[in-house]
C-alpha cells in the first residue's frame, strides 16, 4: 500500500517537474525569439509592401452570423486596413437577423454572376453580392445557408482568388498595419504556409470607428485575468513553439494562410468546434505527407484586439469549447502522435499538447483528490506540503512576470506604471481565483465531449468602449 | 511523504530561485518604466527645442532669394551644435527629426536637409555607429546614412555587406542599391543564399525611381547560379519593360525548372511579347498537367495574341480538365473583342452551354 502510494506521488512529482522544465525552456526560447523579431524588424520599411507588385494579394474572410448590430461598422473598419492588393469576403452564414439587409443598404450591394466552384464542400451558397459603389470595390458578400463558422470560412476559401487568405473574426479590431506585418514572414521565407498574430483583449479600450484609439486595462477582474493569461499564452507559449517550428495553433480571430495549401489540405473541418487549430494541424500534416519543407510563422505584435467574455457563464462556454476543440483535433490526428514521420510536430508538439494541455486539468484534479486521500490517512508531511505549495506559487508568479517582462521589452502597450502593479497583483491572485475555474471548465468540456456535445455555445458581448461626445 | 531533506532541498532551491527571479523581473520592469518615462521627457524636450531651429534653417536656405548670409547660418549651426553638446540622446533626436524632414521633402529642400545634417556633424555620429559592436546600432547607422543620402560612405557600407550578420548585411545591400549612383546591382553577381521576396521588394522600391535607361540589363542574371537571383532578374525585366530581354526569356521557356518557366511566362506577359507567341504555344503540351502554369500560359497568350488569331490559339484550352484554365481561356477570349466574344458564345452553344456560367461571370462588369 505504502509503495503504491509512494509511486503515485512520484508520478505527480515527475509530471510537475516536467511542466516546470518545459516552461523554463519556453521562457528562454520565447525571449530569444522576441529579441530576434524586434531586431530584424526594427528598421523594416513596411510601407514598401504597399507599392510593390511583388506583394501577394490577400483575401480577408470574415464569417458573420447575427451580427446586425455591428456589421456595418465592422466592415468599414476592415475597409480601412492599410494594404494595396486585398479583398474582403464577408460570409453571411444564414443569419436570422438583418445582417445581410444592413450590408446591402449600407454598401449598395447587388447580386453578381459569380461562377463559384465548390473546391471545398460547403452548405449551398444562395448568392454572391458586390457593391455598385467603387469606394467599396474590395467588398464581396457571400450569402449562404447556415453551416457554422468553419463552413462559412470554407465558402470564403472557394470564392477567394488571392494567394493568401486571412481568416478573421468580424467583430475583432484589427490594427491598420496588421496585414503588412502578417505578410512579411511569407515574403522573407517561401516555405511559410501560415502566420498568426497576437490577439489582445480590448475590454475597456477606447475604440472609434472600428479603430483602437487608446489601450487600457479592463475594469472587470475576470477580463483582467484573461489579459494576463493571453499575454502569457501569446508571448511565451506560441513564440517558443515558433522558434522550434512546432506551432500548431493559430488563433481563429486572426490568421493568414496560403490559400492553395489550405484548399489542398481540405479546408476547415466543419465537424469540429476547434476549426482554427485543426486547420493548422491538417495543413502541416499535408505538408509532411507530401514531403514539403514548411514553417508556420508567428508575429508577436499585438495586431488583433478582441472583446473577452466578462461573465463567468460566457467564459465557461468559451473554455468548454476550446477544450472540446483541442480534444477533437488531437483525436482526429492521433496518428501523428509520437510518429517520427511528422517531425517535431509528431514527436514534441502533439505529445506536449496531449500531456500538458489536454491532460493537465485531469492531472490537477487527480492530484487534489490524491492529496485528500493522503490527508485522510494522515500521511501528509505538512512541512513539505506547504513548501511545495509555496514553490509552485512562486513558479506561477515567475511565469507571469516573465510574460510581463516580454511585454515590457517589446510592445509596451500598457504604458501606465499602475498597470504593471495591477497586472502583478492579478498574477498573485490568479492561481487561487481564476485557475481553478479554468480547470473546472476544461473538465466540464471533456465531459460534454463524451456526451457528444457539438454546439459552439452562445457568446454574448457587451461591445467596445466608445468615445464620449 | 516523508520529510527527508533529500525532498526538501530541491524544492527550497527551486522556490527561492523563482521568487528571486520574480522580484528581479518586477524591479526591472518598474525601473524600466521610470527610465522610459524620463527618457521620453528628455526626448520631448529636445524635440521641442530643435524642431523650430531646424525648420528655420531649412526654410531660410530654401526660400530666401539671395540665400541666407553664411555668417547667420554658421551662427545657427553653432548654436545647435552647442545645445546638443555631447549628448547622444540629443544627437539621436536631431538625426530622427532630420530624417523625418528629409523623407517629407524632395528636390532642393531635401538637399538642404542633407547639407544641414552634414554641417551639424551628424554624419559623424551615424558613421560612428558602423563600428559599434551592437548589430542594431550598426544597422541603425547604415539606415541613417542611407536615408540622408551620404554617398561618401559607400565603401564603409560595402564592407558591411559581407559581414556574417544577416540583419546588417541585408541592410547594407539595400543601402548600396539606394546610394550607388551607377545602380549596377553588382552584389547580385556573387549573392549567396536566398534572395528573399522581402529583399527583392526592397530593391525594387529603390529601383523604381531610377530612370529606365539607368537600370542594368536584368537578362545578365537570368542564368545566375543562384536561382533566387535569376527569378528576381526575370521578374524585374518584366516590371521594367526591358523588351531587349524577350529573346532570353523565350529561351528560358525551355528551362527544366517550373518556377523559372512560370516566371518567364509572367515576364513575357508583362512585356506583351507577341514575338514569343509560338514558343509559348509550344509549351502547352509540356505544361498541360500543371494547372498553375497552364493558367498563367493562357493568361499570357490572351494578352499577346492577335485578336484575329485569338480564338484559334486559345480554344485549345477550353477543354482543359482544370476549371481555372478553362476560366482563364474564356476570359482571355472575351477580352479579344466583340467578334471573339460572339465566336465563344457560338462555341458554348454548340457544346451544350458548358461555358455559360463562366461567360456570365466574365461579362459581369462588377466582377472585372
Interface residues (C-beta under 8 A of the other chain):
Chain A: X5 X6 X9 X20 X39 X40 X42 X43 X45 X48 X49 X51 X52 X53 X54 X55 X110 X112 X113 X114 X115 X117 X130 X131 X132 X184 X186 X187 X188 X189 X190 X374 X379 X380 X381 X383 X384 X387 X388 X390 X391 X394 X395 X397 X398 X401 X402 X404 X405 X408 X409 X412 X417 X420 X424
Chain B: X1 X2 X3 X7 X8 X11 X12 X14 X15 X18 X19 X21 X22 X25 X26 X28 X29 X30 X32 X33 X34 X36 X37 X135 X136 X139 X140 X143 X167 X171 X194 X196 X197 X198 X200 X201 X202 X204 X205 X208 X235 X239 X323 X327 X357 X358 X360 X361 X363 X364 X366 X367
